[in-house]
Amino acid sequence: MAREEKRSRVRHRSGGCFGCLTRLLILLGIAAALFVGACLTGIIRNDADGRPVLSLNDAALPDFSAWSAMQTGKGGGFSLPGWAYNLDASGLTIKALRAGKGEALLVCSNGFTMLVNAGSGRYGAAIQMLLCRINRLDAVVATDSTDENLGGVPFAMSIGKPAYLFYQDTQTKSRSYEEMLASPGSAQTVVPRTGLAFNLGGARVTFIGPEQTHHKYDGDDSLSLRIDYGKTAVLITGGIGAEGERELMDSGANLAADALIFAPEGSRDPMSSAFAAAVSPKAVIATGDLSFQSKARLEQAGAHIYSTRQTGVITLVSDGETVSVEP
């Protein structure tokens, strides 16, 4: 009988600990819901220094409204980390996001927005998009068909509801690729031919490759695009390898650019010296691990190199005259 009572007391204590943990999780869930709700209602305004702060006096949504993450700031208020809010709607901003493996680029030009890939994480790119107070997309570009780059595209499209989805009809099709095409929403789907161009605010986006598909190396099937803004240009080449680089150089496309964004892990070979010289970028954003050979060749071409693996989110800004990078 005594042993039965002892076991009962043990069960009671265990149940009590489990109950406390359950209540704690419920409270954390309620707190998270209140936090998200506060951000969704837009009760965030800029302080005198231009930093978004929590405010209960004005519930009006800003132009780029959605919801944002807040961290404790000075003066007892709440402020966003720098990379999360410094979008300049009057210029061109490209953010290389951290969304698992692969590449995720958020492009904003004069208030118009585009997502190029979304990394391997299902929610990472969309969350960071919302952290930047962007809840709509004008276009999505899926440069290839891999889970590594497209894992977050379906969810980001469900949030941003883009008008256009540009994608590549490649020989291999991942689960994320199939999901993306199975539920495009209201987006018009387009397989862009080389030379297809469209305006994104004040920027001109042009698909410059590939000239053909079904390469021996799947990465060479990736879409490459050029973004011209004023007198500046940014080249995005994804994970193309040596053959893809040769195709671009032989195509006659204008490769000279102020900045180059590429995914070195997707490339089977290091970047060639000829391609680095053809682009001659002042800044390079690598969305993966950069080989020593590629780094040396890009530096020889005069580039300053940034890597999302080393610095996290990277922001490129152009005012039409110059390009600057903020790691």
C-alpha contacts under 8 A as a table, 3 or more apart, distances in Angstrom:
res1	aa1	res2	aa2	distance
1	M	4	E	5.07
1	M	5	E	6.39
2	A	5	E	5.13
2	A	6	K	6.18
3	R	6	K	4.98
3	R	7	R	6.19
4	E	7	R	5.16
4	E	8	S	6.16
5	E	8	S	4.95
5	E	9	R	6.20
6	K	9	R	5.11
6	K	10	V	6.25
7	R	10	V	5.01
7	R	11	R	6.16
8	S	11	R	5.07
8	S	12	H	6.09
9	R	12	H	4.95
9	R	13	R	6.18
10	V	13	R	5.18
10	V	14	S	6.19
11	R	14	S	5.09
11	R	15	G	6.01
12	H	15	G	5.07
12	H	16	G	6.08
13	R	16	G	4.97
13	R	17	C	6.37
14	S	17	C	5.24
14	S	18	F	6.22
15	G	18	F	5.02
15	G	19	G	5.90
16	G	19	G	4.95
16	G	20	C	6.16
17	C	20	C	5.11
17	C	21	L	6.22
18	F	21	L	5.07
18	F	22	T	6.09
19	G	22	T	4.99
19	G	23	R	6.13
20	C	23	R	5.10
20	C	24	L	6.07
21	L	24	L	5.00
21	L	25	L	6.19
22	T	25	L	5.14
22	T	26	I	6.19
23	R	26	I	5.00
23	R	27	L	6.13
24	L	27	L	5.10
24	L	28	L	6.16
25	L	28	L	5.02
25	L	29	G	6.05
26	I	29	G	4.96
26	I	30	I	6.18
27	L	30	I	5.04
27	L	31	A	6.11
28	L	31	A	5.00
28	L	32	A	6.09
29	G	32	A	5.06
29	G	33	A	6.11
30	I	33	A	5.01
30	I	34	L	6.13
31	A	34	L	5.11
31	A	35	F	6.10
32	A	35	F	4.98
32	A	36	V	6.14
33	A	36	V	5.19
33	A	37	G	5.92
34	L	37	G	4.97
34	L	38	A	6.02
35	F	38	A	5.18
35	F	39	C	6.41
36	V	39	C	5.15
36	V	40	L	6.02
36	V	67	W	6.71
36	V	68	S	7.89
37	G	40	L	4.99
37	G	41	T	6.15
38	A	41	T	5.33
38	A	42	G	6.59
38	A	43	I	6.07
38	A	67	W	7.95
39	C	42	G	5.10
39	C	43	I	6.15
39	C	44	I	6.92
39	C	66	A	6.88
39	C	67	W	4.30
39	C	68	S	5.82
39	C	69	A	7.90
40	L	43	I	7.84
40	L	65	S	7.96
40	L	66	A	5.48
40	L	67	W	4.78
41	T	59	A	6.35
41	T	60	A	7.80
41	T	61	L	7.12
41	T	66	A	7.95
41	T	67	W	7.85
42	G	59	A	5.43
42	G	60	A	6.05
42	G	61	L	4.76
42	G	62	P	7.30
42	G	65	S	6.72
42	G	66	A	6.93
42	G	67	W	6.92
43	I	54	L	6.08
43	I	55	S	5.35
43	I	56	L	5.91
43	I	57	N	7.65
43	I	58	D	6.07
43	I	59	A	4.55
43	I	60	A	6.97
43	I	61	L	7.44
44	I	52	P	5.98
44	I	53	V	5.34
44	I	54	L	4.57
44	I	55	S	5.38
44	I	56	L	7.96
44	I	58	D	7.70
44	I	59	A	7.38
45	R	51	R	7.86
45	R	52	P	5.09
45	R	53	V	5.31
45	R	54	L	6.40
45	R	55	S	6.21
45	R	58	D	7.52
46	N	49	D	7.41
46	N	50	G	4.98
46	N	51	R	4.89
46	N	52	P	4.07
46	N	53	V	5.65
47	D	50	G	5.22
47	D	51	R	5.39
47	D	52	P	6.25
47	D	53	V	6.30
48	A	51	R	7.44
51	R	79	S	6.39
51	R	80	L	7.12
51	R	85	Y	7.89
52	P	78	F	7.97
52	P	79	S	5.80
52	P	80	L	6.38
52	P	85	Y	7.67
53	V	77	G	6.65
53	V	78	F	5.39
53	V	79	S	5.24
53	V	80	L	7.57
54	L	77	G	7.05
54	L	78	F	6.06
54	L	79	S	7.66
55	S	58	D	6.45
55	S	59	A	7.88
56	L	59	A	6.88
61	L	64	F	7.87
61	L	65	S	5.50
61	L	66	A	7.85
62	P	65	S	5.04
64	F	132	C	7.72
64	F	133	R	4.89
64	F	134	I	4.93
64	F	135	N	7.00
65	S	130	L	7.98
65	S	133	R	4.64
65	S	134	I	5.85
65	S	135	N	6.44
66	A	130	L	5.73
66	A	131	L	7.80
66	A	133	R	4.93
66	A	134	I	6.01
66	A	135	N	5.32
67	W	130	L	5.61
67	W	131	L	6.22
67	W	133	R	5.97
68	S	80	L	7.66
68	S	130	L	6.15
68	S	131	L	4.28
68	S	132	C	6.97
68	S	133	R	6.37
69	A	80	L	6.59
69	A	131	L	6.00
70	M	78	F	5.89
70	M	79	S	5.60
70	M	80	L	5.03
70	M	81	P	7.61
71	Q	78	F	5.58
71	Q	79	S	5.57
71	Q	80	L	5.92
71	Q	81	P	7.12
72	T	76	G	7.33
72	T	77	G	6.49
72	T	78	F	4.69
72	T	79	S	6.17
73	G	76	G	6.45
73	G	77	G	5.64
73	G	78	F	4.95
73	G	79	S	5.19
74	K	77	G	6.31
74	K	78	F	7.62
80	L	84	A	6.24
80	L	85	Y	6.70
81	P	84	A	5.52
81	P	85	Y	7.27
82	G	85	Y	6.07
82	G	86	N	6.31
83	W	86	N	5.97
83	W	313	V	6.97
83	W	314	I	7.65
83	W	315	T	7.19
84	A	128	Q	7.44
84	A	131	L	5.61
84	A	132	C	5.08
85	Y	131	L	7.18
85	Y	132	C	5.09
85	Y	133	R	7.30
86	N	132	C	7.75
87	L	93	T	6.42
87	L	108	C	7.64
87	L	132	C	7.13
88	D	91	G	5.68
88	D	92	L	7.14
88	D	93	T	6.64
88	D	110	N	7.82
89	A	92	L	7.40
89	A	108	C	7.05
89	A	109	S	6.53
89	A	110	N	4.74
89	A	111	G	4.97
90	S	109	S	7.22
90	S	110	N	4.76
90	S	111	G	7.19
90	S	319	D	7.99
91	G	108	C	7.86
91	G	109	S	5.74
91	G	110	N	5.47
91	G	202	G	7.86
91	G	317	V	7.33
91	G	318	S	6.11
91	G	319	D	5.17
91	G	320	G	7.31
92	L	107	V	7.41
92	L	108	C	5.74
92	L	109	S	4.46
92	L	110	N	6.67
92	L	202	G	7.96
92	L	203	A	7.41
92	L	229	Y	7.06
92	L	317	V	5.70
92	L	318	S	5.09
92	L	319	D	6.51
92	L	320	G	7.78
93	T	106	L	8.00
93	T	107	V	5.82
93	T	108	C	5.12
93	T	109	S	6.44
93	T	315	T	6.90
93	T	316	L	5.65
93	T	317	V	4.58
93	T	318	S	6.54
94	I	105	L	6.60
94	I	106	L	5.56
94	I	107	V	4.45
94	I	108	C	6.36
94	I	315	T	5.81
94	I	316	L	5.06
94	I	317	V	6.51
95	K	105	L	5.52
95	K	106	L	5.03
95	K	107	V	6.50
95	K	313	V	6.88
95	K	314	I	5.67
95	K	315	T	4.47
95	K	316	L	6.23
96	A	103	E	7.54
96	A	104	A	5.96
96	A	105	L	4.70
96	A	106	L	6.63
96	A	285	I	7.84
96	A	287	T	7.23
96	A	308	T	7.12
96	A	313	V	5.62
96	A	314	I	5.15
96	A	315	T	6.42
97	L	103	E	7.60
97	L	104	A	5.38
97	L	105	L	5.99
97	L	106	L	7.28
97	L	125	A	6.77
97	L	128	Q	7.30
97	L	308	T	7.62
97	L	312	G	7.33
97	L	313	V	4.93
97	L	314	I	6.91
98	R	101	K	7.98
98	R	103	E	7.96
98	R	104	A	7.02
98	R	119	G	7.60
98	R	124	G	7.27
98	R	125	A	7.34
98	R	308	T	6.99
98	R	312	G	6.19
98	R	313	V	5.88
99	A	102	G	7.57
99	A	103	E	7.57
99	A	104	A	6.59
99	A	118	A	6.72
99	A	119	G	4.91
99	A	120	S	6.37
99	A	121	G	5.37
99	A	123	Y	7.83
99	A	124	G	4.67
99	A	125	A	5.43
99	A	152	G	7.84
100	G	119	G	5.64
100	G	120	S	5.09
100	G	121	G	4.98
100	G	124	G	7.28
101	K	119	G	5.58
101	K	120	S	5.15
101	K	121	G	7.35
101	K	148	E	5.71
101	K	149	N	7.28
101	K	288	G	7.93
102	G	118	A	7.71
102	G	119	G	4.62
102	G	120	S	6.02
102	G	148	E	4.87
102	G	149	N	4.74
102	G	263	A	7.27
102	G	287	T	7.04
102	G	288	G	7.15
103	E	116	V	7.87
103	E	117	N	5.99
103	E	118	A	6.19
103	E	119	G	4.90
103	E	148	E	7.73
103	E	149	N	5.51
103	E	238	G	7.68
103	E	263	A	6.65
103	E	287	T	5.82
103	E	288	G	7.88
104	A	115	L	7.29
104	A	116	V	5.97
104	A	117	N	4.87
104	A	118	A	4.14
104	A	119	G	5.06
104	A	125	A	6.62
104	A	149	N	7.13
105	L	115	L	5.72
105	L	116	V	4.95
105	L	117	N	6.45
105	L	118	A	6.99
106	L	113	T	7.37
106	L	114	M	6.04
106	L	115	L	4.74
106	L	116	V	6.45
106	L	129	M	7.26
107	V	113	T	5.56
107	V	114	M	4.98
107	V	115	L	6.09
107	V	116	V	7.65
108	C	111	G	6.15
108	C	112	F	5.54
108	C	113	T	4.47
108	C	114	M	6.49
109	S	112	F	5.13
109	S	113	T	6.41
109	S	200	L	6.18
109	S	201	G	5.15
109	S	202	G	6.08
109	S	203	A	6.22
110	N	201	G	5.13
110	N	202	G	6.14
111	G	201	G	6.74
112	F	137	L	7.47
112	F	138	D	6.38
112	F	200	L	5.89
112	F	201	G	5.37
113	T	136	R	7.39
113	T	137	L	5.11
113	T	138	D	5.37
113	T	139	A	6.82
113	T	200	L	7.27
114	M	137	L	5.60
114	M	138	D	5.73
114	M	139	A	4.72
114	M	140	V	5.53
114	M	141	V	7.54
114	M	200	L	7.98
115	L	118	A	7.20
115	L	137	L	7.20
115	L	139	A	6.54
115	L	140	V	4.78
115	L	141	V	6.22
116	V	140	V	5.85
116	V	141	V	4.64
116	V	142	A	6.09
116	V	143	T	7.27
117	N	140	V	7.37
117	N	141	V	6.09
117	N	142	A	5.06
117	N	143	T	6.62
117	N	149	N	5.43
117	N	150	L	5.69
117	N	152	G	7.80
117	N	153	V	6.53
118	A	121	G	7.63
118	A	124	G	7.81
118	A	125	A	5.37
118	A	126	A	7.93
118	A	149	N	5.70
118	A	150	L	5.50
118	A	151	G	6.55
118	A	152	G	4.82
118	A	153	V	5.28
118	A	156	A	7.69
119	G	122	R	7.89
119	G	124	G	7.72
119	G	125	A	6.92
119	G	147	D	7.88
119	G	148	E	5.73
119	G	149	N	4.31
119	G	150	L	5.80
119	G	151	G	5.82
119	G	152	G	5.83
119	G	153	V	7.86
120	S	147	D	5.87
120	S	148	E	4.37
120	S	149	N	5.50
120	S	150	L	6.15
120	S	151	G	4.19
120	S	152	G	5.98
121	G	124	G	5.43
121	G	125	A	7.43
121	G	151	G	5.53
121	G	152	G	5.37
122	R	125	A	7.68
122	R	151	G	5.21
122	R	152	G	3.96
122	R	153	V	7.45
122	R	154	P	7.88
122	R	155	F	6.61
123	Y	126	A	5.49
123	Y	127	I	6.06
123	Y	152	G	5.66
123	Y	155	F	6.52
123	Y	156	A	7.35
124	G	127	I	5.27
124	G	128	Q	6.27
124	G	152	G	6.80
125	A	128	Q	5.21
125	A	129	M	6.01
125	A	152	G	6.20
125	A	153	V	7.99
125	A	156	A	6.85
126	A	129	M	4.88
126	A	130	L	6.22
126	A	152	G	7.22
126	A	155	F	6.91
126	A	156	A	4.74
126	A	159	I	7.21
127	I	130	L	5.10
127	I	131	L	6.09
128	Q	131	L	4.68
128	Q	132	C	6.30
129	M	132	C	5.22
129	M	133	R	6.69
129	M	134	I	5.60
129	M	135	N	7.20
130	L	133	R	4.73
130	L	134	I	5.08
130	L	135	N	5.93
131	L	134	I	7.38
134	I	137	L	7.78
135	N	159	I	6.56
135	N	160	G	5.40
136	R	159	I	7.00
136	R	160	G	3.91
136	R	161	K	6.18
136	R	162	P	6.80
137	L	140	V	7.21
137	L	157	M	7.86
137	L	160	G	4.75
137	L	161	K	6.17
137	L	162	P	4.61
137	L	163	A	7.31
138	D	161	K	7.85
138	D	162	P	4.75
138	D	163	A	5.25
138	D	164	Y	6.61
139	A	162	P	5.02
139	A	163	A	5.79
139	A	164	Y	4.71
139	A	165	L	5.84
139	A	166	F	7.55
140	V	157	M	7.72
140	V	162	P	6.52
140	V	164	Y	6.34
140	V	165	L	4.87
140	V	166	F	6.18
141	V	165	L	5.94
141	V	166	F	4.71
141	V	167	Y	5.92
142	A	145	S	7.23
142	A	149	N	7.77
142	A	150	L	6.86
142	A	153	V	7.98
142	A	165	L	7.54
142	A	166	F	6.14
142	A	167	Y	4.72
142	A	168	Q	6.82
142	A	223	L	7.88
143	T	166	F	7.99
143	T	167	Y	6.07
143	T	168	Q	6.13
143	T	222	S	5.10
143	T	223	L	4.59
143	T	224	S	7.22
143	T	238	G	7.01
144	D	149	N	7.39
144	D	150	L	7.92
144	D	167	Y	6.98
144	D	168	Q	5.66
144	D	169	D	7.99
144	D	170	T	7.01
144	D	219	G	7.63
144	D	221	D	7.00
144	D	222	S	4.96
144	D	223	L	6.73
145	S	149	N	7.51
145	S	150	L	6.84
145	S	168	Q	7.08
145	S	169	D	7.90
145	S	170	T	6.62
145	S	172	T	6.81
145	S	173	K	5.44
145	S	174	S	5.92
145	S	176	S	7.69
145	S	177	Y	5.35
146	T	149	N	5.60
146	T	150	L	6.00
146	T	151	G	7.90
146	T	173	K	6.97
146	T	174	S	5.50
146	T	176	S	7.29
146	T	177	Y	6.89
147	D	150	L	4.99
147	D	151	G	4.90
147	D	174	S	5.83
147	D	175	R	6.82
147	D	176	S	5.46
147	D	177	Y	7.14
148	E	151	G	6.11
149	N	152	G	7.65
150	L	153	V	5.09
150	L	154	P	7.71
150	L	176	S	5.74
150	L	177	Y	6.51
151	G	154	P	7.32
151	G	176	S	5.37
152	G	155	F	5.78
152	G	156	A	6.16
152	G	176	S	7.98
153	V	156	A	5.05
153	V	157	M	6.00
153	V	176	S	7.61
153	V	180	M	6.69
154	P	157	M	5.21
154	P	158	S	6.33
154	P	176	S	7.25
154	P	179	E	6.60
154	P	180	M	4.99
154	P	183	S	7.66
154	P	184	P	7.94
155	F	158	S	5.02
155	F	159	I	6.41
156	A	159	I	5.15
156	A	160	G	5.92
156	A	161	K	7.98
157	M	160	G	5.04
157	M	161	K	5.10
157	M	162	P	6.31
157	M	184	P	7.42
157	M	185	G	7.87
158	S	161	K	5.58
158	S	185	G	7.41
161	K	185	G	6.90
161	K	186	S	6.98
161	K	187	A	6.98
162	P	165	L	7.01
162	P	186	S	7.40
162	P	187	A	5.54
163	A	186	S	6.62
163	A	187	A	4.50
163	A	188	Q	6.13
164	Y	187	A	4.71
164	Y	188	Q	4.69
164	Y	189	T	5.96
164	Y	190	V	7.31
165	L	184	P	7.72
165	L	187	A	5.92
165	L	188	Q	5.99
165	L	189	T	4.77
165	L	190	V	6.13
166	F	189	T	6.00
166	F	190	V	4.85
166	F	191	V	5.75
166	F	192	P	6.47
167	Y	189	T	7.42
167	Y	190	V	6.39
167	Y	191	V	5.30
167	Y	192	P	7.20
167	Y	223	L	7.97
168	Q	191	V	5.66
168	Q	192	P	7.45
168	Q	221	D	7.73
168	Q	222	S	7.10
168	Q	223	L	6.73
169	D	191	V	6.71
170	T	173	K	6.84
170	T	213	T	6.88
170	T	214	H	6.74
170	T	218	D	7.93
170	T	221	D	6.70
171	Q	214	H	6.08
171	Q	218	D	7.83
172	T	218	D	7.90
173	K	177	Y	5.91
173	K	178	E	6.70
174	S	177	Y	5.06
174	S	178	E	6.32
175	R	178	E	5.16
175	R	179	E	6.15
176	S	179	E	5.02
176	S	180	M	6.00
177	Y	180	M	5.10
177	Y	181	L	6.41
178	E	181	L	5.32
178	E	182	A	5.98
179	E	182	A	5.00
179	E	183	S	6.40
180	M	183	S	5.78
180	M	184	P	6.11
181	L	184	P	5.55
184	P	187	A	5.58
184	P	188	Q	7.78
184	P	189	T	7.62
192	P	196	L	6.12
192	P	207	F	7.12
193	R	196	L	5.74
193	R	207	F	7.24
193	R	209	G	7.97
194	T	207	F	5.41
194	T	208	I	5.19
194	T	209	G	5.39
194	T	210	P	6.68
194	T	211	E	6.40
195	G	206	T	6.12
195	G	207	F	5.41
195	G	208	I	5.67
195	G	209	G	7.95
196	L	206	T	5.78
196	L	207	F	5.57
196	L	208	I	7.93
197	A	204	R	6.88
197	A	205	V	5.40
197	A	206	T	4.17
197	A	207	F	6.34
198	F	204	R	5.92
198	F	205	V	5.42
198	F	206	T	6.69
199	N	202	G	6.82
199	N	203	A	5.73
199	N	204	R	4.67
199	N	205	V	6.10
200	L	203	A	5.06
200	L	204	R	6.16
200	L	205	V	6.88
202	G	229	Y	6.43
202	G	230	G	7.79
203	A	227	I	6.40
203	A	228	D	5.58
203	A	229	Y	4.64
203	A	230	G	7.52
204	R	227	I	5.61
204	R	228	D	5.11
204	R	229	Y	6.53
205	V	225	L	6.80
205	V	226	R	5.76
205	V	227	I	4.59
205	V	228	D	6.57
206	T	225	L	5.47
206	T	226	R	5.20
206	T	227	I	6.49
207	F	223	L	7.02
207	F	224	S	5.91
207	F	225	L	4.32
207	F	226	R	6.41
208	I	211	E	8.00
208	I	223	L	7.71
208	I	224	S	5.67
208	I	225	L	5.37
208	I	226	R	6.79
208	I	248	L	7.35
208	I	253	A	6.46
209	G	212	Q	7.88
209	G	222	S	7.74
209	G	223	L	5.62
209	G	224	S	5.00
209	G	225	L	7.02
209	G	247	E	7.90
209	G	248	L	6.51
210	P	213	T	6.78
210	P	220	D	7.30
210	P	221	D	6.20
210	P	222	S	6.78
210	P	223	L	5.98
210	P	224	S	6.73
210	P	244	G	7.02
210	P	247	E	7.16
210	P	248	L	7.24
211	E	247	E	6.83
211	E	248	L	7.82
211	E	251	S	7.49
212	Q	215	H	7.64
212	Q	221	D	7.35
213	T	220	D	7.70
213	T	221	D	5.12
214	H	218	D	6.97
214	H	221	D	6.43
215	H	218	D	5.88
215	H	220	D	6.11
215	H	221	D	6.21
216	K	220	D	7.99
217	Y	220	D	5.82
217	Y	221	D	7.71
217	Y	241	G	7.72
218	D	221	D	5.49
218	D	222	S	7.57
219	G	222	S	5.57
219	G	239	G	5.46
219	G	240	I	4.95
219	G	241	G	6.52
219	G	266	G	6.33
219	G	267	S	6.75
220	D	239	G	7.17
220	D	240	I	4.48
220	D	241	G	5.82
220	D	243	E	6.65
220	D	244	G	4.79
221	D	240	I	7.37
221	D	244	G	7.66
222	S	237	T	7.62
222	S	238	G	6.51
222	S	239	G	6.76
222	S	240	I	6.31
223	L	237	T	7.02
223	L	238	G	7.23
224	S	235	L	7.67
224	S	236	I	5.70
224	S	237	T	4.44
224	S	238	G	6.55
225	L	235	L	6.11
225	L	236	I	5.32
225	L	237	T	6.55
226	R	233	A	6.97
226	R	234	V	5.81
226	R	235	L	4.61
226	R	236	I	6.21
227	I	233	A	5.55
227	I	234	V	5.11
227	I	235	L	6.40
228	D	231	K	7.30
228	D	232	T	5.89
228	D	233	A	4.36
228	D	234	V	6.52
229	Y	232	T	5.27
229	Y	233	A	6.03
229	Y	318	S	7.42
229	Y	319	D	7.91
229	Y	320	G	5.36
230	G	233	A	7.97
230	G	319	D	7.63
230	G	320	G	4.02
230	G	321	E	6.49
231	K	320	G	5.33
231	K	321	E	5.45
231	K	322	T	7.77
232	T	257	A	7.18
232	T	258	D	6.19
232	T	318	S	7.15
232	T	320	G	5.59
232	T	321	E	6.11
232	T	322	T	6.47
232	T	323	V	7.02
233	A	256	A	7.87
233	A	257	A	4.90
233	A	258	D	5.46
233	A	259	A	6.74
234	V	257	A	5.49
234	V	258	D	5.95
234	V	259	A	4.79
234	V	260	L	5.81
234	V	261	I	7.49
235	L	255	L	7.26
235	L	257	A	6.19
235	L	259	A	6.28
235	L	260	L	4.80
235	L	261	I	6.17
236	I	260	L	6.00
236	I	261	I	4.81
236	I	262	F	5.84
237	T	240	I	6.43
237	T	260	L	7.74
237	T	261	I	6.57
237	T	262	F	5.20
237	T	263	A	7.62
238	G	261	I	7.32
238	G	262	F	4.65
238	G	263	A	5.08
238	G	264	P	7.95
238	G	266	G	7.48
239	G	262	F	6.32
239	G	263	A	4.85
239	G	264	P	6.11
239	G	265	E	6.94
239	G	266	G	4.15
239	G	267	S	5.02
240	I	243	E	7.63
240	I	244	G	5.23
240	I	245	E	6.72
240	I	266	G	6.75
240	I	267	S	5.45
241	G	244	G	5.31
241	G	245	E	6.23
241	G	266	G	7.60
241	G	267	S	4.54
241	G	268	R	5.67
241	G	269	D	5.93
241	G	270	P	7.73
241	G	271	M	7.42
242	A	245	E	5.14
242	A	246	R	6.30
242	A	267	S	7.74
242	A	268	R	7.67
242	A	269	D	6.25
242	A	270	P	7.79
242	A	271	M	7.05
242	A	272	S	7.13
243	E	246	R	5.11
243	E	247	E	6.22
244	G	247	E	5.07
244	G	248	L	6.33
245	E	248	L	5.22
245	E	249	M	6.28
245	E	272	S	7.97
245	E	275	F	6.41
246	R	249	M	5.10
246	R	250	D	6.01
246	R	275	F	7.75
247	E	250	D	5.09
247	E	251	S	5.92
248	L	251	S	5.13
248	L	252	G	7.19
248	L	253	A	6.61
248	L	255	L	7.89
249	M	252	G	6.22
249	M	253	A	7.02
249	M	255	L	7.59
249	M	275	F	7.19
249	M	278	A	7.60
250	D	253	A	7.95
255	L	278	A	6.18
255	L	279	V	5.06
256	A	278	A	6.06
256	A	279	V	4.18
256	A	280	S	6.13
256	A	281	P	7.16
257	A	260	L	6.86
257	A	279	V	5.60
257	A	280	S	6.67
257	A	281	P	5.46
257	A	282	K	7.95
258	D	280	S	7.47
258	D	281	P	4.72
258	D	282	K	5.27
258	D	283	A	6.56
258	D	323	V	6.91
259	A	281	P	4.84
259	A	282	K	5.83
259	A	283	A	4.72
259	A	284	V	5.58
259	A	285	I	7.68
259	A	323	V	7.73
260	L	279	V	7.61
260	L	281	P	6.04
260	L	283	A	6.50
260	L	284	V	4.80
260	L	285	I	6.31
261	I	284	V	5.84
261	I	285	I	4.77
261	I	286	A	6.01
261	I	287	T	7.44
262	F	284	V	7.97
262	F	285	I	6.67
262	F	286	A	5.44
262	F	287	T	6.25
263	A	266	G	5.70
263	A	267	S	7.18
263	A	286	A	5.76
263	A	287	T	4.89
263	A	288	G	5.44
264	P	267	S	5.26
264	P	270	P	7.69
264	P	286	A	6.52
264	P	287	T	6.98
264	P	288	G	5.53
264	P	289	D	6.16
264	P	290	L	5.62
264	P	291	S	7.57
265	E	268	R	7.54
265	E	288	G	5.45
265	E	289	D	5.93
265	E	290	L	7.25
267	S	270	P	6.93
267	S	271	M	7.98
270	P	291	S	6.54
270	P	293	Q	6.06
270	P	294	S	5.14
271	M	275	F	6.91
271	M	276	A	6.98
271	M	293	Q	7.47
271	M	294	S	5.01
271	M	297	R	7.50
272	S	275	F	5.34
272	S	276	A	6.33
272	S	294	S	7.27
272	S	297	R	7.30
273	S	276	A	5.10
273	S	277	A	6.07
273	S	297	R	5.49
273	S	298	L	7.57
274	A	277	A	5.15
274	A	278	A	6.10
275	F	278	A	4.95
275	F	279	V	6.31
276	A	279	V	5.39
276	A	280	S	5.80
276	A	281	P	7.74
276	A	297	R	6.58
276	A	298	L	5.64
276	A	301	A	6.18
277	A	280	S	4.87
277	A	298	L	7.85
277	A	301	A	5.51
280	S	298	L	7.85
280	S	301	A	5.49
280	S	302	G	6.71
280	S	303	A	7.09
281	P	284	V	6.60
281	P	301	A	7.36
281	P	302	G	6.95
281	P	303	A	5.47
282	K	302	G	6.17
282	K	303	A	4.47
282	K	304	H	6.07
283	A	303	A	5.06
283	A	304	H	4.78
283	A	305	I	5.92
283	A	306	Y	7.58
283	A	325	V	7.58
284	V	303	A	6.30
284	V	304	H	6.13
284	V	305	I	4.76
284	V	306	Y	6.01
285	I	305	I	6.14
285	I	306	Y	4.85
285	I	307	S	5.71
285	I	308	T	7.47
285	I	314	I	7.82
286	A	289	D	7.22
286	A	290	L	6.73
286	A	305	I	7.41
286	A	306	Y	6.16
286	A	307	S	4.74
286	A	308	T	6.52
287	T	307	S	6.04
287	T	308	T	5.40
287	T	309	R	7.04
288	G	307	S	6.88
288	G	308	T	6.80
288	G	309	R	6.22
289	D	307	S	7.56
289	D	309	R	6.82
290	L	294	S	6.55
290	L	295	K	6.44
290	L	307	S	7.86
291	S	294	S	5.32
291	S	295	K	6.20
292	F	295	K	5.13
292	F	296	A	6.10
293	Q	296	A	5.21
293	Q	297	R	6.21
294	S	297	R	5.19
294	S	298	L	6.10
295	K	298	L	5.27
295	K	299	E	6.09
295	K	305	I	7.58
296	A	299	E	5.20
296	A	300	Q	6.09
297	R	300	Q	5.02
297	R	301	A	6.33
298	L	301	A	4.98
298	L	302	G	6.56
298	L	303	A	5.56
298	L	305	I	7.87
299	E	302	G	5.01
299	E	303	A	4.87
299	E	304	H	6.57
299	E	305	I	7.54
300	Q	303	A	7.31
306	Y	310	Q	7.89
306	Y	311	T	7.61
306	Y	314	I	7.80
306	Y	327	P	7.24
307	S	310	Q	5.41
307	S	311	T	6.22
307	S	312	G	7.54
307	S	314	I	7.92
308	T	311	T	5.20
308	T	312	G	4.47
308	T	313	V	5.92
308	T	314	I	6.49
309	R	312	G	5.92
311	T	314	I	7.18
311	T	327	P	6.00
312	G	327	P	7.34
313	V	327	P	6.56
314	I	325	V	7.15
314	I	326	E	5.92
314	I	327	P	4.43
315	T	325	V	5.65
315	T	326	E	5.05
315	T	327	P	6.21
316	L	323	V	6.98
316	L	324	S	5.79
316	L	325	V	4.42
316	L	326	E	6.33
317	V	323	V	5.67
317	V	324	S	5.33
317	V	325	V	6.29
318	S	321	E	6.93
318	S	322	T	5.72
318	S	323	V	4.49
318	S	324	S	6.49
319	D	322	T	6.10
319	D	323	V	7.05
320	G	323	V	7.76
